Amino acid sequence: MKRDEEKDEERDEKRDERRRQERPPEEGGATASSDDGDAPSGPGGTPPAREPGRPPRIPLPRASVEDSGLPLPPAEPAGPGPLTLEHPVLKSLLGAWALAACSAEETAAVEEHLGDCGACADEARRLREAVGLLQRPESLDLDPGLRTRVLDGCLNRRPPRIPVPVWAASYDAETARLDALLQDFGDAEWHAPVRLRWFRGEGATSRRTTVAGVIAHLLAVDGLVALALGLDDPLAPFTTGDRPGGNGEANETNETNEADETHKGHGRDGATGSGGTVDTPARRTESFWAGSHFPPTRSVRGPWREQTHALVRTVSFTGGGPGTMPVSYGGFELPLRDAMLDRAFECWVHAEDIAEAVDYPYAPPAARHLHGMIDLAARMLPETLAARRRAGLATPSRTRHLVTAGRPGRSLRLEIEGSGGGEWLIPLDSPGAVGSADHEVAHVALDDVEFCRLAAGHVSPEEAAAGQLGDREAIRDVLFAAASLSRM
């Protein structure tokens, strides 16, 4: 064993000697420590002398090329240029390019090719647009204006053979919007509680139902227009006379019937008919609800939707001529063109009721449709004022005086602000009088949507945010008359 160790040491010494001989000596004879970082120091703590031929353990600092005065080394050759690919290969890369999945060289080659090849540029644009559609948007709901844009685009290319009359366009639009809201409702949404609200006499009232019950209400009241046009009445299987309410809603039925009696001869709920019963919107709705064996469900959407389409189709086939055809609401009548505006207004109001019940946003109608609804309400105010005055609900005025029909009289300027707004002069003393700026005694300013909610009974006259100037009694009478336009 000792001989083997001596042989190993001898072999190591020969190897070290051979390495020392192969290494060139350092310039200047500088000394450094040994390769081993843990080598012992020399006598007195000084580092041992470096053996000849051994490099220093710590390299000396290198001089900069700029300080040496020597010429700079040649620059490294540039990388390879853009890829040179054939047209079929570049075309096959368009999909990956649209998805940003190409390498930098492939992207440069494709984009250089797109500047020269029109066919590939068109294809690349289409692929980029398709990639944009694959990305999940912030909301999965359709844009509410999509239907209008699509219809406008279609009509610009080819006008309809049978156009919808202008005065029926708002009904067509509002029923379509409500139908789109109902499209994805589940059973829970159809049975969500809704409270119908309106104004009666001097205060607000309400009626409890469900989302399905609201659609049944719209179906029943739209049937008044269907009857005027000679279409089938959706209440044909039910009795339109007085019946107690059913399906858990009997506790409020008598209240609604009493409301009809209170509105006899004024407002929008009219008076009794020749047979002692009134086919008013409220009574038709109660008959529909009471005649159902079960509470209304999602199945009511189909008949309501078919009826809305039938109404729009029928008025379109008849053209603009029958716009003056009377539509009876029981105690009063409206021309067909105004009845369609009235039904559009109520469809929007109840769509907001439904959207509120299911906690879903719902936008107001288009500006031109909103303006038409406000105009109808403004035109109905003089008659409603007269009806409230006959019922003793209007404030007696010492300055009131009757004028001949067609003559100017005391007037209130109703200013509606917003995209659907405008100005109307409301005659105060007689429904046959003409509004006159020379006889203006008061001025009221309201937001367009706020005024519509006042007319729907969703905002009380006292809470209406109005700018008021002039005769306070006249202003109060007009605001209460606007609220009295509402009904169930």
Secondary structure as a PSIPRED ss2 file (coil, helix, strand):
# PSIPRED VFORMAT (PSIPRED V4.0)

   1 M C   1.000  0.000  0.000
   2 K H   0.000  1.000  0.000
   3 R H   0.000  1.000  0.000
   4 D H   0.000  1.000  0.000
   5 E H   0.000  1.000  0.000
   6 E H   0.000  1.000  0.000
   7 K H   0.000  1.000  0.000
   8 D H   0.000  1.000  0.000
   9 E H   0.000  1.000  0.000
  10 E H   0.000  1.000  0.000
  11 R H   0.000  1.000  0.000
  12 D H   0.000  1.000  0.000
  13 E H   0.000  1.000  0.000
  14 K H   0.000  1.000  0.000
  15 R H   0.000  1.000  0.000
  16 D H   0.000  1.000  0.000
  17 E H   0.000  1.000  0.000
  18 R H   0.000  1.000  0.000
  19 R H   0.000  1.000  0.000
  20 R H   0.000  1.000  0.000
  21 Q H   0.000  1.000  0.000
  22 E H   0.000  1.000  0.000
  23 R C   1.000  0.000  0.000
  24 P C   1.000  0.000  0.000
  25 P C   1.000  0.000  0.000
  26 E C   1.000  0.000  0.000
  27 E H   0.000  1.000  0.000
  28 G H   0.000  1.000  0.000
  29 G H   0.000  1.000  0.000
  30 A C   1.000  0.000  0.000
  31 T C   1.000  0.000  0.000
  32 A C   1.000  0.000  0.000
  33 S C   1.000  0.000  0.000
  34 S C   1.000  0.000  0.000
  35 D C   1.000  0.000  0.000
  36 D C   1.000  0.000  0.000
  37 G C   1.000  0.000  0.000
  38 D C   1.000  0.000  0.000
  39 A C   1.000  0.000  0.000
  40 P C   1.000  0.000  0.000
  41 S C   1.000  0.000  0.000
  42 G C   1.000  0.000  0.000
  43 P H   0.000  1.000  0.000
  44 G H   0.000  1.000  0.000
  45 G H   0.000  1.000  0.000
  46 T C   1.000  0.000  0.000
  47 P C   1.000  0.000  0.000
  48 P C   1.000  0.000  0.000
  49 A C   1.000  0.000  0.000
  50 R C   1.000  0.000  0.000
  51 E C   1.000  0.000  0.000
  52 P C   1.000  0.000  0.000
  53 G C   1.000  0.000  0.000
  54 R C   1.000  0.000  0.000
  55 P C   1.000  0.000  0.000
  56 P C   1.000  0.000  0.000
  57 R C   1.000  0.000  0.000
  58 I C   1.000  0.000  0.000
  59 P C   1.000  0.000  0.000
  60 L C   1.000  0.000  0.000
  61 P C   1.000  0.000  0.000
  62 R C   1.000  0.000  0.000
  63 A C   1.000  0.000  0.000
  64 S C   1.000  0.000  0.000
  65 V H   0.000  1.000  0.000
  66 E H   0.000  1.000  0.000
  67 D H   0.000  1.000  0.000
  68 S H   0.000  1.000  0.000
  69 G C   1.000  0.000  0.000
  70 L C   1.000  0.000  0.000
  71 P C   1.000  0.000  0.000
  72 L C   1.000  0.000  0.000
  73 P C   1.000  0.000  0.000
  74 P C   1.000  0.000  0.000
  75 A C   1.000  0.000  0.000
  76 E C   1.000  0.000  0.000
  77 P C   1.000  0.000  0.000
  78 A C   1.000  0.000  0.000
  79 G C   1.000  0.000  0.000
  80 P C   1.000  0.000  0.000
  81 G C   1.000  0.000  0.000
  82 P C   1.000  0.000  0.000
  83 L C   1.000  0.000  0.000
  84 T C   1.000  0.000  0.000
  85 L C   1.000  0.000  0.000
  86 E C   1.000  0.000  0.000
  87 H H   0.000  1.000  0.000
  88 P H   0.000  1.000  0.000
  89 V H   0.000  1.000  0.000
  90 L H   0.000  1.000  0.000
  91 K H   0.000  1.000  0.000
  92 S H   0.000  1.000  0.000
  93 L C   1.000  0.000  0.000
  94 L H   0.000  1.000  0.000
  95 G H   0.000  1.000  0.000
  96 A H   0.000  1.000  0.000
  97 W H   0.000  1.000  0.000
  98 A H   0.000  1.000  0.000
  99 L C   1.000  0.000  0.000
 100 A C   1.000  0.000  0.000
 101 A C   1.000  0.000  0.000
 102 C C   1.000  0.000  0.000
 103 S C   1.000  0.000  0.000
 104 A H   0.000  1.000  0.000
 105 E H   0.000  1.000  0.000
 106 E H   0.000  1.000  0.000
 107 T H   0.000  1.000  0.000
 108 A H   0.000  1.000  0.000
 109 A H   0.000  1.000  0.000
 110 V H   0.000  1.000  0.000
 111 E H   0.000  1.000  0.000
 112 E H   0.000  1.000  0.000
 113 H H   0.000  1.000  0.000
 114 L H   0.000  1.000  0.000
 115 G C   1.000  0.000  0.000
 116 D C   1.000  0.000  0.000
 117 C C   1.000  0.000  0.000
 118 G H   0.000  1.000  0.000
 119 A H   0.000  1.000  0.000
 120 C H   0.000  1.000  0.000
 121 A H   0.000  1.000  0.000
 122 D H   0.000  1.000  0.000
 123 E H   0.000  1.000  0.000
 124 A H   0.000  1.000  0.000
 125 R H   0.000  1.000  0.000
 126 R H   0.000  1.000  0.000
 127 L H   0.000  1.000  0.000
 128 R H   0.000  1.000  0.000
 129 E H   0.000  1.000  0.000
 130 A H   0.000  1.000  0.000
 131 V H   0.000  1.000  0.000
 132 G H   0.000  1.000  0.000
 133 L H   0.000  1.000  0.000
 134 L H   0.000  1.000  0.000
 135 Q C   1.000  0.000  0.000
 136 R C   1.000  0.000  0.000
 137 P C   1.000  0.000  0.000
 138 E C   1.000  0.000  0.000
 139 S C   1.000  0.000  0.000
 140 L C   1.000  0.000  0.000
 141 D C   1.000  0.000  0.000
 142 L C   1.000  0.000  0.000
 143 D C   1.000  0.000  0.000
 144 P C   1.000  0.000  0.000
 145 G C   1.000  0.000  0.000
 146 L H   0.000  1.000  0.000
 147 R H   0.000  1.000  0.000
 148 T H   0.000  1.000  0.000
 149 R H   0.000  1.000  0.000
 150 V H   0.000  1.000  0.000
 151 L H   0.000  1.000  0.000
 152 D H   0.000  1.000  0.000
 153 G H   0.000  1.000  0.000
 154 C H   0.000  1.000  0.000
 155 L H   0.000  1.000  0.000
 156 N H   0.000  1.000  0.000
 157 R H   0.000  1.000  0.000
 158 R C   1.000  0.000  0.000
 159 P C   1.000  0.000  0.000
 160 P C   1.000  0.000  0.000
 161 R C   1.000  0.000  0.000
 162 I C   1.000  0.000  0.000
 163 P C   1.000  0.000  0.000
 164 V C   1.000  0.000  0.000
 165 P C   1.000  0.000  0.000
 166 V H   0.000  1.000  0.000
 167 W H   0.000  1.000  0.000
 168 A H   0.000  1.000  0.000
 169 A H   0.000  1.000  0.000
 170 S H   0.000  1.000  0.000
 171 Y H   0.000  1.000  0.000
 172 D H   0.000  1.000  0.000
 173 A H   0.000  1.000  0.000
 174 E H   0.000  1.000  0.000
 175 T H   0.000  1.000  0.000
 176 A H   0.000  1.000  0.000
 177 R H   0.000  1.000  0.000
 178 L H   0.000  1.000  0.000
 179 D H   0.000  1.000  0.000
 180 A H   0.000  1.000  0.000
 181 L H   0.000  1.000  0.000
 182 L H   0.000  1.000  0.000
 183 Q C   1.000  0.000  0.000
 184 D C   1.000  0.000  0.000
 185 F C   1.000  0.000  0.000
 186 G C   1.000  0.000  0.000
 187 D H   0.000  1.000  0.000
 188 A H   0.000  1.000  0.000
 189 E H   0.000  1.000  0.000
 190 W H   0.000  1.000  0.000
 191 H C   1.000  0.000  0.000
 192 A C   1.000  0.000  0.000
 193 P E   0.000  0.000  1.000
 194 V E   0.000  0.000  1.000
 195 R E   0.000  0.000  1.000
 196 L E   0.000  0.000  1.000
 197 R E   0.000  0.000  1.000
 198 W E   0.000  0.000  1.000
 199 F E   0.000  0.000  1.000
 200 R E   0.000  0.000  1.000
 201 G C   1.000  0.000  0.000
 202 E C   1.000  0.000  0.000
 203 G E   0.000  0.000  1.000
 204 A E   0.000  0.000  1.000
 205 T E   0.000  0.000  1.000
 206 S E   0.000  0.000  1.000
 207 R E   0.000  0.000  1.000
 208 R E   0.000  0.000  1.000
 209 T E   0.000  0.000  1.000
 210 T E   0.000  0.000  1.000
 211 V H   0.000  1.000  0.000
 212 A H   0.000  1.000  0.000
 213 G H   0.000  1.000  0.000
 214 V H   0.000  1.000  0.000
 215 I H   0.000  1.000  0.000
 216 A H   0.000  1.000  0.000
 217 H H   0.000  1.000  0.000
 218 L H   0.000  1.000  0.000
 219 L H   0.000  1.000  0.000
 220 A H   0.000  1.000  0.000
 221 V H   0.000  1.000  0.000
 222 D H   0.000  1.000  0.000
 223 G H   0.000  1.000  0.000
 224 L H   0.000  1.000  0.000
 225 V H   0.000  1.000  0.000
 226 A H   0.000  1.000  0.000
 227 L H   0.000  1.000  0.000
 228 A H   0.000  1.000  0.000
 229 L C   1.000  0.000  0.000
 230 G C   1.000  0.000  0.000
 231 L C   1.000  0.000  0.000
 232 D C   1.000  0.000  0.000
 233 D C   1.000  0.000  0.000
 234 P C   1.000  0.000  0.000
 235 L C   1.000  0.000  0.000
 236 A C   1.000  0.000  0.000
 237 P C   1.000  0.000  0.000
 238 F C   1.000  0.000  0.000
 239 T C   1.000  0.000  0.000
 240 T C   1.000  0.000  0.000
 241 G C   1.000  0.000  0.000
 242 D C   1.000  0.000  0.000
 243 R C   1.000  0.000  0.000
 244 P C   1.000  0.000  0.000
 245 G C   1.000  0.000  0.000
 246 G C   1.000  0.000  0.000
 247 N C   1.000  0.000  0.000
 248 G C   1.000  0.000  0.000
 249 E C   1.000  0.000  0.000
 250 A H   0.000  1.000  0.000
 251 N H   0.000  1.000  0.000
 252 E H   0.000  1.000  0.000
 253 T H   0.000  1.000  0.000
 254 N H   0.000  1.000  0.000
 255 E H   0.000  1.000  0.000
 256 T H   0.000  1.000  0.000
 257 N H   0.000  1.000  0.000
 258 E H   0.000  1.000  0.000
 259 A H   0.000  1.000  0.000
 260 D H   0.000  1.000  0.000
 261 E H   0.000  1.000  0.000
 262 T H   0.000  1.000  0.000
 263 H C   1.000  0.000  0.000
 264 K C   1.000  0.000  0.000
 265 G C   1.000  0.000  0.000
 266 H C   1.000  0.000  0.000
 267 G C   1.000  0.000  0.000
 268 R C   1.000  0.000  0.000
 269 D C   1.000  0.000  0.000
 270 G C   1.000  0.000  0.000
 271 A C   1.000  0.000  0.000
 272 T C   1.000  0.000  0.000
 273 G C   1.000  0.000  0.000
 274 S C   1.000  0.000  0.000
 275 G C   1.000  0.000  0.000
 276 G C   1.000  0.000  0.000
 277 T C   1.000  0.000  0.000
 278 V C   1.000  0.000  0.000
 279 D C   1.000  0.000  0.000
 280 T C   1.000  0.000  0.000
 281 P H   0.000  1.000  0.000
 282 A H   0.000  1.000  0.000
 283 R H   0.000  1.000  0.000
 284 R H   0.000  1.000  0.000
 285 T H   0.000  1.000  0.000
 286 E H   0.000  1.000  0.000
 287 S H   0.000  1.000  0.000
 288 F H   0.000  1.000  0.000
 289 W H   0.000  1.000  0.000
 290 A H   0.000  1.000  0.000
 291 G H   0.000  1.000  0.000
 292 S C   1.000  0.000  0.000
 293 H C   1.000  0.000  0.000
 294 F C   1.000  0.000  0.000
 295 P C   1.000  0.000  0.000
 296 P C   1.000  0.000  0.000
 297 T C   1.000  0.000  0.000
 298 R H   0.000  1.000  0.000
 299 S H   0.000  1.000  0.000
 300 V H   0.000  1.000  0.000
 301 R H   0.000  1.000  0.000
 302 G H   0.000  1.000  0.000
 303 P H   0.000  1.000  0.000
 304 W H   0.000  1.000  0.000
 305 R H   0.000  1.000  0.000
 306 E H   0.000  1.000  0.000
 307 Q H   0.000  1.000  0.000
 308 T H   0.000  1.000  0.000
 309 H H   0.000  1.000  0.000
 310 A H   0.000  1.000  0.000
 311 L H   0.000  1.000  0.000
 312 V H   0.000  1.000  0.000
 313 R H   0.000  1.000  0.000
 314 T H   0.000  1.000  0.000
 315 V H   0.000  1.000  0.000
 316 S H   0.000  1.000  0.000
 317 F H   0.000  1.000  0.000
 318 T H   0.000  1.000  0.000
 319 G C   1.000  0.000  0.000
 320 G C   1.000  0.000  0.000
 321 G H   0.000  1.000  0.000
 322 P H   0.000  1.000  0.000
 323 G H   0.000  1.000  0.000
 324 T H   0.000  1.000  0.000
 325 M C   1.000  0.000  0.000
 326 P E   0.000  0.000  1.000
 327 V E   0.000  0.000  1.000
 328 S E   0.000  0.000  1.000
 329 Y C   1.000  0.000  0.000
 330 G C   1.000  0.000  0.000
 331 G C   1.000  0.000  0.000
 332 F C   1.000  0.000  0.000
 333 E E   0.000  0.000  1.000
 334 L E   0.000  0.000  1.000
 335 P E   0.000  0.000  1.000
 336 L H   0.000  1.000  0.000
 337 R H   0.000  1.000  0.000
 338 D H   0.000  1.000  0.000
 339 A H   0.000  1.000  0.000
 340 M H   0.000  1.000  0.000
 341 L H   0.000  1.000  0.000
 342 D H   0.000  1.000  0.000
 343 R H   0.000  1.000  0.000
 344 A H   0.000  1.000  0.000
 345 F H   0.000  1.000  0.000
 346 E H   0.000  1.000  0.000
 347 C H   0.000  1.000  0.000
 348 W H   0.000  1.000  0.000
 349 V H   0.000  1.000  0.000
 350 H H   0.000  1.000  0.000
 351 A H   0.000  1.000  0.000
 352 E H   0.000  1.000  0.000
 353 D H   0.000  1.000  0.000
 354 I H   0.000  1.000  0.000
 355 A H   0.000  1.000  0.000
 356 E H   0.000  1.000  0.000
 357 A H   0.000  1.000  0.000
 358 V C   1.000  0.000  0.000
 359 D C   1.000  0.000  0.000
 360 Y C   1.000  0.000  0.000
 361 P C   1.000  0.000  0.000
 362 Y C   1.000  0.000  0.000
 363 A C   1.000  0.000  0.000
 364 P C   1.000  0.000  0.000
 365 P C   1.000  0.000  0.000
 366 A C   1.000  0.000  0.000
 367 A H   0.000  1.000  0.000
 368 R H   0.000  1.000  0.000
 369 H H   0.000  1.000  0.000
 370 L H   0.000  1.000  0.000
 371 H H   0.000  1.000  0.000
 372 G H   0.000  1.000  0.000
 373 M H   0.000  1.000  0.000
 374 I H   0.000  1.000  0.000
 375 D H   0.000  1.000  0.000
 376 L H   0.000  1.000  0.000
 377 A H   0.000  1.000  0.000
 378 A H   0.000  1.000  0.000
 379 R H   0.000  1.000  0.000
 380 M H   0.000  1.000  0.000
 381 L H   0.000  1.000  0.000
 382 P H   0.000  1.000  0.000
 383 E H   0.000  1.000  0.000
 384 T H   0.000  1.000  0.000
 385 L H   0.000  1.000  0.000
 386 A H   0.000  1.000  0.000
 387 A H   0.000  1.000  0.000
 388 R H   0.000  1.000  0.000
 389 R H   0.000  1.000  0.000
 390 R H   0.000  1.000  0.000
 391 A C   1.000  0.000  0.000
 392 G C   1.000  0.000  0.000
 393 L C   1.000  0.000  0.000
 394 A C   1.000  0.000  0.000
 395 T C   1.000  0.000  0.000
 396 P C   1.000  0.000  0.000
 397 S C   1.000  0.000  0.000
 398 R C   1.000  0.000  0.000
 399 T C   1.000  0.000  0.000
 400 R C   1.000  0.000  0.000
 401 H C   1.000  0.000  0.000
 402 L C   1.000  0.000  0.000
 403 V C   1.000  0.000  0.000
 404 T C   1.000  0.000  0.000
 405 A C   1.000  0.000  0.000
 406 G C   1.000  0.000  0.000
 407 R C   1.000  0.000  0.000
 408 P E   0.000  0.000  1.000
 409 G E   0.000  0.000  1.000
 410 R E   0.000  0.000  1.000
 411 S E   0.000  0.000  1.000
 412 L E   0.000  0.000  1.000
 413 R E   0.000  0.000  1.000
 414 L E   0.000  0.000  1.000
 415 E E   0.000  0.000  1.000
 416 I E   0.000  0.000  1.000
 417 E E   0.000  0.000  1.000
 418 G C   1.000  0.000  0.000
 419 S C   1.000  0.000  0.000
 420 G C   1.000  0.000  0.000
 421 G C   1.000  0.000  0.000
 422 G E   0.000  0.000  1.000
 423 E E   0.000  0.000  1.000
 424 W E   0.000  0.000  1.000
 425 L E   0.000  0.000  1.000
 426 I E   0.000  0.000  1.000
 427 P E   0.000  0.000  1.000
 428 L C   1.000  0.000  0.000
 429 D C   1.000  0.000  0.000
 430 S C   1.000  0.000  0.000
 431 P C   1.000  0.000  0.000
 432 G C   1.000  0.000  0.000
 433 A C   1.000  0.000  0.000
 434 V E   0.000  0.000  1.000
 435 G E   0.000  0.000  1.000
 436 S E   0.000  0.000  1.000
 437 A E   0.000  0.000  1.000
 438 D E   0.000  0.000  1.000
 439 H E   0.000  0.000  1.000
 440 E E   0.000  0.000  1.000
 441 V E   0.000  0.000  1.000
 442 A E   0.000  0.000  1.000
 443 H E   0.000  0.000  1.000
 444 V E   0.000  0.000  1.000
 445 A E   0.000  0.000  1.000
 446 L E   0.000  0.000  1.000
 447 D E   0.000  0.000  1.000
 448 D H   0.000  1.000  0.000
 449 V H   0.000  1.000  0.000
 450 E H   0.000  1.000  0.000
 451 F H   0.000  1.000  0.000
 452 C H   0.000  1.000  0.000
 453 R H   0.000  1.000  0.000
 454 L H   0.000  1.000  0.000
 455 A H   0.000  1.000  0.000
 456 A C   1.000  0.000  0.000
 457 G C   1.000  0.000  0.000
 458 H C   1.000  0.000  0.000
 459 V C   1.000  0.000  0.000
 460 S C   1.000  0.000  0.000
 461 P C   1.000  0.000  0.000
 462 E C   1.000  0.000  0.000
 463 E C   1.000  0.000  0.000
 464 A C   1.000  0.000  0.000
 465 A C   1.000  0.000  0.000
 466 A C   1.000  0.000  0.000
 467 G E   0.000  0.000  1.000
 468 Q E   0.000  0.000  1.000
 469 L E   0.000  0.000  1.000
 470 G E   0.000  0.000  1.000
 471 D C   1.000  0.000  0.000
 472 R H   0.000  1.000  0.000
 473 E H   0.000  1.000  0.000
 474 A H   0.000  1.000  0.000
 475 I H   0.000  1.000  0.000
 476 R H   0.000  1.000  0.000
 477 D H   0.000  1.000  0.000
 478 V H   0.000  1.000  0.000
 479 L H   0.000  1.000  0.000
 480 F H   0.000  1.000  0.000
 481 A H   0.000  1.000  0.000
 482 A H   0.000  1.000  0.000
 483 A H   0.000  1.000  0.000
 484 S H   0.000  1.000  0.000
 485 L C   1.000  0.000  0.000
 486 S C   1.000  0.000  0.000
 487 R C   1.000  0.000  0.000
 488 M C   1.000  0.000  0.000
